[in-house]
Amino acid sequence: MKILVLCAYGRNRSRYIANYLSEKGYITNYDGVLNDEGGIVQKKINEADVIITVNKDVRDLLTEKFNCGGKRIIEIDVDDRPEVVLSTGKQLTGDDWYRFQEEYVYPKLTEQIDKFLPF
């Protein structure tokens, strides 16, 4: 089964989930819905059996910009922006940002995607 994971830019959440699912034996790919240079995202959509989006905004962009051809779309809801998630509203950089991803974002991603396994 081929799984495509999409976030906004394809740099963090989608890559993390794709690697996580790959370790579980799934064939995975990832990208960002805002990165459709030369139709690459559409090609990945066409090749996928299941598409995972990291939140409603990404799902909405996916269905507005691309032809999903009736494929199963799984929507989870994890934000990776500390300024949105943290009660302080503070932006983080460098090691603090990476620590936030490791301690908050990645566990939330695995917790939410595990609810859908196996595909």
Summary of the structure (lengths in Angstrom):
residues: 119
radius of gyration: 14.2
end to end distance: 8.2
largest distance: 41.6
contacts: 351
relative contact order: 0.18
helix: 48%
strand: 17%
